[in-house]
Amino acid sequence: MEIKRLKYIILFLSLIILFKCGGDNLTGPPARTAKKMVEDGWALYEIGEYSAALSKFNAAARLNPNFVDVYNGLGWTHFALHNIEQAGIQFNTGVSKDPNVLDILVGYSFVLYEDNDYSLESGSLKWAQKAIEVDSTEFDMDGVDYYFVHNPKVTAKELREIMALSYFYIGEFEDSYYQVKNYLNGYILDPQSSDFPSELLKELDRVCND
């Protein structure tokens, strides 16, 4: 009887040790967090594995739909895949959850520019201006400026170029010239000249391809 009781005690203690030291193996690996999924998504984005990155970001969205960086990742990845409409939807969702994330504001401006929506009311200029309102020092072109950490080719200069081109396309030539002159090292032009629009267009081509 005592031997049988002793066996039960040993079995009970063994189970306690098993659960403390190796119990995770009984139920599989711990659940991945949304933050970890997003980190994995960005790692894939950075090496150009965009479809795999989308899977990670979408999984993160299911785990935590309020995690703003999810929509940042989805927006930029759809943009890289030229899914312009879907990129805009994701950036818009991100803005609705946090209107002060520079990467989202810049991305939204790029997307709307590619979609030929340049306006100050709803287009690329609106979101570019909002990015500058959030942190003007990131876009003042003083040599230490914004760049997108997951794609360093996306810079403050590119945003200023998009603004200059957007103003030009909506016929706001002097506002376009302001961007060229003050932020893109443009040449001095005469806004009163009848040739000003054509000269400005040439200058835009130069500074945007410099």
Backbone bond lengths (Angstrom), bond angles and torsions (degrees), N, CA, C in turn:
res aa  C-N    CA-C-N  psi(-1)  N-CA   C-N-CA  omega(-1)  CA-C   N-CA-C  phi
1 M - - - 1.470 - - 1.524 110.41 -
2 E 1.371 116.56 -46.22 1.452 121.00 -179.95 1.522 110.66 -65.19
3 I 1.331 116.04 -36.33 1.477 120.09 179.35 1.520 110.13 -64.67
4 K 1.340 116.87 -41.94 1.459 121.04 179.54 1.520 110.83 -64.02
5 R 1.334 115.15 -41.69 1.472 119.73 178.62 1.528 110.61 -63.66
6 L 1.323 115.33 -40.43 1.465 120.33 179.39 1.520 110.99 -62.71
7 K 1.333 116.57 -37.82 1.469 120.31 178.29 1.529 111.07 -62.51
8 Y 1.356 116.21 -41.84 1.464 120.45 178.79 1.536 111.19 -63.18
9 I 1.323 116.07 -39.78 1.469 120.56 179.65 1.525 110.11 -64.33
10 I 1.344 115.39 -44.23 1.462 119.88 179.91 1.526 110.46 -63.17
11 L 1.346 116.75 -42.14 1.461 120.78 178.77 1.517 110.92 -62.82
12 F 1.343 117.02 -42.63 1.459 121.60 179.87 1.531 111.29 -62.44
13 L 1.331 115.65 -45.47 1.462 119.63 179.50 1.528 111.40 -65.07
14 S 1.312 116.36 -35.99 1.468 120.55 179.16 1.519 111.11 -64.05
15 L 1.335 115.41 -40.07 1.468 119.60 178.84 1.524 111.52 -65.39
16 I 1.334 116.52 -39.21 1.462 120.39 177.97 1.528 110.15 -61.29
17 I 1.337 115.67 -46.74 1.471 120.43 179.47 1.520 110.51 -62.01
18 L 1.319 116.65 -41.09 1.467 121.15 -179.34 1.514 111.15 -61.11
19 F 1.329 117.27 -45.99 1.462 120.88 -178.93 1.523 112.29 -68.25
20 K 1.334 116.59 -34.28 1.465 119.15 179.96 1.513 112.08 -73.73
21 C 1.312 116.68 -39.86 1.463 120.16 -171.39 1.519 113.85 -98.25
22 G 1.310 116.74 -30.25 1.463 117.34 -175.76 1.495 113.43 -142.83
23 G 1.316 116.25 21.14 1.453 119.67 -174.79 1.506 114.26 -63.79
24 D 1.376 118.10 -27.21 1.451 120.61 -179.09 1.523 111.52 -59.98
25 N 1.351 115.41 -27.75 1.457 118.49 -178.74 1.512 112.24 -67.80
26 L 1.341 117.37 -20.44 1.453 120.41 -179.72 1.518 111.89 -73.45
27 T 1.321 117.47 -27.86 1.465 120.61 -175.69 1.525 112.63 -115.56
28 G 1.338 117.85 5.78 1.456 120.22 -178.97 1.510 110.72 89.67
29 P 1.344 117.38 179.43 1.463 121.42 -178.70 1.517 111.47 -66.56
30 P 1.330 118.44 154.89 1.466 120.63 179.84 1.519 110.79 -63.33
31 A 1.313 115.77 152.28 1.468 120.73 -178.68 1.518 110.40 -60.80
32 R 1.350 116.77 140.12 1.455 121.36 177.14 1.527 108.93 -73.37
33 T 1.312 116.34 139.56 1.456 120.43 177.99 1.522 109.85 -86.06
34 A 1.327 116.07 159.48 1.464 120.69 177.69 1.526 110.07 -60.58
35 K 1.317 117.05 -39.27 1.476 120.77 179.67 1.526 110.75 -60.10
36 K 1.329 116.41 -44.72 1.464 120.16 179.60 1.524 110.63 -65.96
37 M 1.321 117.04 -39.71 1.467 120.75 178.10 1.527 110.73 -61.05
38 V 1.325 116.16 -41.76 1.465 120.27 179.15 1.527 110.40 -66.21
39 E 1.316 117.12 -41.63 1.471 119.96 176.99 1.531 110.70 -59.17
40 D 1.328 116.39 -42.58 1.465 120.64 177.86 1.529 110.38 -64.24
41 G 1.344 115.44 -39.55 1.461 119.97 179.09 1.514 111.93 -61.95
42 W 1.330 117.09 -43.53 1.461 120.16 179.31 1.526 111.38 -65.91
43 A 1.322 116.82 -38.52 1.469 119.68 177.90 1.524 110.60 -60.16
44 L 1.321 116.92 -40.34 1.470 121.10 178.31 1.529 110.85 -70.92
45 Y 1.315 116.54 -39.69 1.474 120.88 177.56 1.528 110.37 -58.35
46 E 1.310 116.25 -43.16 1.464 121.01 -175.01 1.527 113.04 -66.10
47 I 1.334 117.60 -22.38 1.463 119.54 177.98 1.529 111.49 -104.62
48 G 1.343 116.02 11.45 1.459 120.07 174.83 1.507 115.59 82.73
49 E 1.334 117.33 11.73 1.467 120.55 178.18 1.530 108.40 -89.79
50 Y 1.326 115.60 72.37 1.458 120.11 -168.21 1.535 113.65 -71.24
51 S 1.316 117.57 -38.67 1.473 119.29 179.74 1.526 110.77 -64.90
52 A 1.335 115.73 -42.33 1.472 119.29 177.43 1.524 110.79 -65.74
53 A 1.340 116.07 -37.43 1.465 119.99 177.82 1.527 110.72 -62.00
54 L 1.327 116.25 -42.31 1.468 119.70 178.41 1.519 111.39 -58.04
55 S 1.325 116.48 -41.21 1.467 119.93 179.78 1.521 110.80 -60.19
56 K 1.335 116.28 -41.64 1.468 120.08 179.62 1.528 111.21 -66.49
57 F 1.331 116.13 -45.57 1.463 119.34 -178.90 1.533 111.13 -65.00
58 N 1.319 116.88 -39.76 1.470 119.78 178.52 1.528 111.07 -65.93
59 A 1.333 116.66 -38.13 1.465 119.83 176.54 1.525 110.56 -64.02
60 A 1.328 116.07 -39.69 1.469 120.17 177.81 1.519 110.79 -64.12
61 A 1.331 117.02 -38.71 1.468 120.97 179.29 1.521 111.11 -63.10
62 R 1.327 116.04 -36.28 1.464 118.98 177.82 1.530 111.12 -69.14
63 L 1.323 116.03 -36.31 1.466 119.87 179.74 1.525 112.22 -71.75
64 N 1.348 115.87 -40.44 1.470 119.73 -177.99 1.527 109.15 -148.45
65 P 1.327 117.50 90.24 1.463 120.87 -177.27 1.533 113.85 -69.16
66 N 1.321 117.38 -6.03 1.468 119.88 179.00 1.526 112.75 -100.74
67 F 1.313 117.46 3.47 1.466 122.10 179.62 1.537 108.13 -81.36
68 V 1.326 116.43 107.49 1.472 121.54 -169.07 1.530 112.51 -61.86
69 D 1.328 117.55 -35.95 1.464 119.10 -176.25 1.528 112.03 -65.19
70 V 1.327 116.79 -18.74 1.467 120.61 173.59 1.534 109.74 -57.01
71 Y 1.331 116.81 -46.68 1.473 121.60 -175.11 1.528 111.08 -76.05
72 N 1.320 115.61 -28.58 1.454 120.35 170.69 1.536 109.35 -60.50
73 G 1.335 115.68 -49.89 1.458 120.44 179.59 1.510 113.07 -63.79
74 L 1.320 116.92 -44.69 1.467 120.54 179.36 1.526 110.86 -63.16
75 G 1.333 116.86 -41.57 1.456 119.91 -179.32 1.509 112.64 -62.83
76 W 1.330 117.13 -50.08 1.463 120.71 -178.14 1.525 111.53 -67.09
77 T 1.329 116.99 -35.42 1.465 118.95 -178.69 1.524 110.87 -71.49
78 H 1.318 117.01 -42.59 1.475 119.02 175.41 1.525 110.41 -62.45
79 F 1.316 116.85 -37.12 1.463 120.35 178.20 1.528 110.50 -62.94
80 A 1.339 116.09 -42.40 1.466 120.17 178.34 1.527 111.43 -62.76
81 L 1.327 116.45 -30.26 1.464 121.57 178.96 1.532 112.26 -88.82
82 H 1.332 116.38 5.05 1.461 123.50 -179.79 1.538 112.70 64.49
83 N 1.321 115.24 25.22 1.463 120.37 172.40 1.534 108.00 -88.75
84 I 1.322 115.66 74.40 1.466 120.91 -168.63 1.528 112.11 -62.43
85 E 1.316 116.74 -45.72 1.470 119.31 -178.14 1.525 110.81 -61.79
86 Q 1.321 116.83 -46.31 1.462 120.53 -178.61 1.527 111.17 -66.93
87 A 1.328 116.82 -36.29 1.469 120.03 176.83 1.523 110.16 -61.01
88 G 1.335 116.54 -43.01 1.458 120.48 178.39 1.515 112.57 -62.51
89 I 1.327 116.19 -39.89 1.470 120.43 178.56 1.526 110.32 -61.47
90 Q 1.323 116.53 -44.62 1.466 120.29 -177.66 1.527 111.63 -67.79
91 F 1.333 117.33 -42.93 1.454 119.76 178.10 1.527 110.78 -64.61
92 N 1.326 116.57 -38.42 1.462 120.03 178.65 1.534 110.61 -62.82
93 T 1.327 116.16 -39.98 1.467 119.91 176.81 1.524 110.21 -63.87
94 G 1.328 116.33 -42.33 1.462 119.97 178.61 1.511 112.21 -61.33
95 V 1.329 116.81 -43.53 1.473 121.62 178.65 1.518 110.82 -62.12
96 S 1.325 116.84 -37.98 1.463 120.32 -179.05 1.527 111.79 -66.38
97 K 1.338 116.52 -25.54 1.452 120.43 -179.41 1.533 111.92 -91.57
98 D 1.326 116.52 -30.67 1.466 120.90 176.43 1.530 107.53 -155.38
99 P 1.339 118.36 108.22 1.462 121.23 -175.22 1.524 114.52 -81.13
100 N 1.326 118.19 7.74 1.466 120.97 -172.88 1.525 114.50 -120.11
101 V 1.319 117.93 18.39 1.461 120.85 179.76 1.534 108.54 -90.53
102 L 1.331 117.13 111.59 1.465 120.86 -174.34 1.524 112.60 -57.70
103 D 1.330 117.76 -43.35 1.460 120.15 -177.43 1.531 111.35 -59.77
104 I 1.312 116.43 -38.82 1.462 120.42 179.81 1.520 110.51 -70.46
105 L 1.325 117.34 -43.86 1.464 120.94 -179.80 1.530 110.98 -63.08
106 V 1.321 116.53 -43.63 1.469 120.28 177.97 1.526 110.12 -64.64
107 G 1.311 116.75 -45.51 1.458 120.10 179.10 1.511 112.47 -60.10
108 Y 1.325 116.32 -41.90 1.471 120.52 179.65 1.518 110.37 -63.83
109 S 1.330 117.06 -39.05 1.463 120.65 177.66 1.525 110.68 -62.67
110 F 1.331 116.81 -44.00 1.466 120.97 179.40 1.528 111.10 -62.29
111 V 1.323 116.04 -44.00 1.468 121.10 -178.04 1.521 111.00 -62.01
112 L 1.324 116.93 -46.66 1.462 120.05 -178.18 1.527 111.55 -69.21
113 Y 1.317 116.85 -32.54 1.469 119.88 173.99 1.526 109.76 -61.73
114 E 1.321 116.98 -45.61 1.468 120.71 178.28 1.521 111.79 -64.39
115 D 1.323 116.40 -26.00 1.469 121.76 178.86 1.529 111.56 -89.23
116 N 1.344 116.67 9.72 1.475 123.49 177.94 1.528 113.34 62.74
117 D 1.322 116.47 27.84 1.467 121.33 174.78 1.523 106.73 -109.08
118 Y 1.326 116.11 101.81 1.454 121.07 -171.54 1.528 113.92 -102.79
119 S 1.295 118.44 -6.06 1.466 122.32 -163.45 1.525 114.08 -66.99
120 L 1.349 113.21 161.01 1.460 121.21 174.73 1.521 111.68 -77.60
121 E 1.323 116.74 -19.68 1.462 120.71 -176.35 1.525 112.23 -82.96
122 S 1.322 117.76 -37.01 1.460 119.36 -174.87 1.520 113.59 -145.98
123 G 1.315 117.66 -6.55 1.456 120.45 -170.35 1.514 115.29 -102.44
124 S 1.324 115.02 -154.54 1.460 121.45 -174.17 1.526 112.51 -59.47
125 L 1.330 116.94 -37.73 1.464 119.65 -178.84 1.526 112.19 -66.53
126 K 1.314 116.27 -35.50 1.468 119.56 179.14 1.527 110.66 -58.85
127 W 1.330 116.89 -48.34 1.457 119.65 -173.88 1.516 111.80 -79.86
128 A 1.329 116.97 -28.80 1.464 119.20 173.42 1.522 110.29 -64.38
129 Q 1.320 116.03 -43.94 1.467 120.00 178.51 1.524 111.26 -63.18
130 K 1.326 116.39 -38.37 1.461 119.31 179.80 1.529 110.83 -65.35
131 A 1.340 116.42 -38.49 1.463 119.71 177.22 1.531 110.27 -60.22
132 I 1.317 116.01 -43.21 1.465 120.62 179.99 1.531 110.71 -67.41
133 E 1.326 116.99 -36.06 1.464 120.19 177.19 1.525 111.13 -64.49
134 V 1.333 116.54 -36.98 1.468 120.19 -179.80 1.522 110.88 -65.41
135 D 1.345 117.40 -42.42 1.462 120.45 -179.69 1.524 109.26 -156.57
136 S 1.321 116.20 89.46 1.467 120.49 -175.45 1.529 112.04 -65.67
137 T 1.336 117.22 -28.32 1.464 119.25 -178.12 1.529 112.20 -65.60
138 E 1.317 116.82 -22.38 1.462 120.28 179.06 1.529 112.03 -73.53
139 F 1.336 116.95 -14.53 1.464 120.50 -173.08 1.526 112.49 -128.67
140 D 1.345 116.53 19.17 1.464 118.12 -176.74 1.526 112.92 -88.51
141 M 1.336 116.89 0.45 1.465 123.50 174.08 1.528 111.69 59.92
142 D 1.341 114.80 43.98 1.469 119.31 179.59 1.522 112.03 -97.35
143 G 1.317 115.86 8.53 1.463 119.87 179.33 1.514 114.35 103.13
144 V 1.330 117.75 -18.76 1.464 122.06 176.36 1.527 106.72 -125.05
145 D 1.313 115.17 84.28 1.463 119.57 -169.00 1.530 112.30 -125.35
146 Y 1.319 113.43 174.95 1.461 121.89 -179.03 1.521 112.03 -57.35
147 Y 1.325 115.07 139.06 1.460 121.61 162.17 1.524 106.97 -146.52
148 F 1.314 115.41 153.87 1.461 121.07 -177.23 1.522 108.06 -82.71
149 V 1.313 117.38 115.73 1.453 121.45 -170.78 1.524 112.44 -60.58
150 H 1.327 118.39 -28.28 1.460 121.03 -179.66 1.527 113.01 -87.67
151 N 1.323 116.34 -7.81 1.470 122.20 175.57 1.521 107.70 -156.80
152 P 1.333 117.35 87.72 1.468 121.24 -173.81 1.528 114.59 -61.79
153 K 1.329 118.21 -8.61 1.461 120.14 175.81 1.528 111.75 -72.58
154 V 1.327 116.20 -18.17 1.464 121.66 177.56 1.526 107.39 -88.08
155 T 1.320 116.14 111.77 1.465 120.78 -170.86 1.527 112.11 -131.34
156 A 1.331 114.21 173.24 1.464 120.74 174.33 1.524 110.61 -60.40
157 K 1.321 117.07 -37.09 1.467 120.86 179.36 1.524 110.54 -60.86
158 E 1.321 116.71 -42.34 1.463 119.61 178.56 1.523 111.50 -62.36
159 L 1.332 116.40 -38.75 1.461 118.82 178.41 1.523 110.29 -65.27
160 R 1.337 117.40 -42.19 1.469 120.62 177.95 1.532 110.63 -63.69
161 E 1.319 117.73 -37.22 1.459 120.82 176.55 1.522 111.23 -62.73
162 I 1.325 115.71 -44.05 1.466 120.02 178.62 1.529 110.41 -62.44
163 M 1.316 117.41 -39.33 1.455 120.52 178.06 1.527 110.85 -64.33
164 A 1.331 116.57 -46.25 1.465 120.56 -179.97 1.535 110.93 -60.17
165 L 1.315 116.43 -44.52 1.472 120.79 179.86 1.523 111.21 -68.20
166 S 1.324 117.18 -40.43 1.466 121.03 -179.61 1.526 110.78 -62.83
167 Y 1.325 116.74 -45.40 1.466 119.63 176.78 1.527 110.60 -59.96
168 F 1.313 116.48 -41.23 1.472 119.60 179.55 1.524 110.50 -62.09
169 Y 1.332 117.08 -44.91 1.465 120.75 -176.00 1.524 112.89 -66.83
170 I 1.342 117.75 -25.12 1.466 118.97 177.40 1.530 111.04 -96.13
171 G 1.324 116.43 8.99 1.461 120.52 174.80 1.508 115.68 83.86
172 E 1.327 117.61 9.68 1.469 121.32 178.35 1.534 107.98 -92.71
173 F 1.328 115.53 75.38 1.461 120.36 -170.32 1.532 113.21 -67.24
174 E 1.327 117.00 -38.24 1.468 118.83 -178.99 1.524 111.41 -68.99
175 D 1.337 116.89 -35.92 1.469 119.22 175.80 1.526 110.22 -67.57
176 S 1.307 116.59 -37.16 1.461 120.46 175.74 1.526 110.24 -62.41
177 Y 1.312 115.43 -45.29 1.469 120.92 179.80 1.528 111.09 -63.03
178 Y 1.315 116.93 -36.59 1.465 121.09 177.87 1.528 110.22 -57.56
179 Q 1.332 116.57 -44.32 1.467 119.99 177.64 1.526 111.03 -64.05
180 V 1.320 116.48 -43.31 1.466 121.85 -178.63 1.527 110.82 -63.32
181 K 1.311 115.88 -47.26 1.465 121.35 -174.85 1.521 112.43 -71.29
182 N 1.331 116.63 -42.60 1.460 120.39 -171.09 1.524 114.76 -90.88
183 Y 1.333 116.96 -23.42 1.456 118.48 -173.37 1.531 114.30 -126.57
184 L 1.331 117.64 -12.68 1.459 119.61 -174.47 1.528 113.45 -122.46
185 N 1.325 115.60 17.62 1.471 120.78 176.90 1.528 112.34 57.03
186 G 1.315 115.13 40.59 1.462 119.60 -179.68 1.519 113.07 -75.86
187 Y 1.313 114.81 158.28 1.462 120.86 176.06 1.524 110.13 -74.07
188 I 1.329 115.61 159.79 1.457 121.36 177.56 1.540 109.05 -74.31
189 L 1.322 114.94 127.08 1.465 121.54 176.96 1.519 108.88 -121.89
190 D 1.316 115.59 164.73 1.466 121.44 178.83 1.525 109.37 -105.18
191 P 1.344 117.31 104.26 1.468 119.53 -179.46 1.525 114.42 -62.06
192 Q 1.342 116.75 -17.00 1.461 120.03 -179.27 1.529 112.16 -87.11
193 S 1.297 116.36 -8.96 1.464 120.04 -178.28 1.526 110.67 -73.54
194 S 1.347 115.38 145.39 1.470 119.63 176.76 1.527 110.99 -67.31
195 D 1.331 115.56 -20.13 1.468 120.46 179.21 1.528 112.62 -91.25
196 F 1.335 115.99 4.73 1.466 119.59 -173.82 1.534 112.49 -55.81
197 P 1.349 120.96 -49.39 1.480 119.28 -178.86 1.528 112.92 -58.71
198 S 1.321 117.36 -42.95 1.467 119.20 -178.07 1.528 110.90 -71.13
199 E 1.336 117.21 -37.23 1.453 120.32 177.25 1.532 110.66 -67.28
200 L 1.323 115.64 -38.06 1.463 120.15 178.16 1.529 110.29 -64.55
201 L 1.316 116.52 -40.89 1.463 119.96 179.09 1.529 110.90 -61.36
202 K 1.325 116.57 -41.59 1.465 120.40 176.96 1.532 110.79 -62.39
203 E 1.322 114.79 -40.53 1.459 119.21 -179.10 1.529 111.13 -68.83
204 L 1.321 116.06 -36.94 1.468 119.74 175.42 1.527 110.30 -61.23
205 D 1.312 115.33 -43.16 1.472 118.61 179.10 1.519 110.43 -61.72
206 R 1.323 116.84 -38.55 1.460 120.47 -179.13 1.523 112.14 -67.74
207 V 1.352 116.48 -51.72 1.470 119.29 -174.31 1.525 112.18 -70.65
208 C 1.322 116.42 -29.73 1.464 119.23 -179.20 1.523 112.97 -81.05
209 N 1.304 116.52 -10.95 1.460 120.37 178.13 1.520 111.60 -119.04
210 D 1.316 115.67 13.68 1.464 121.04 -179.57 1.533 110.52 -77.94
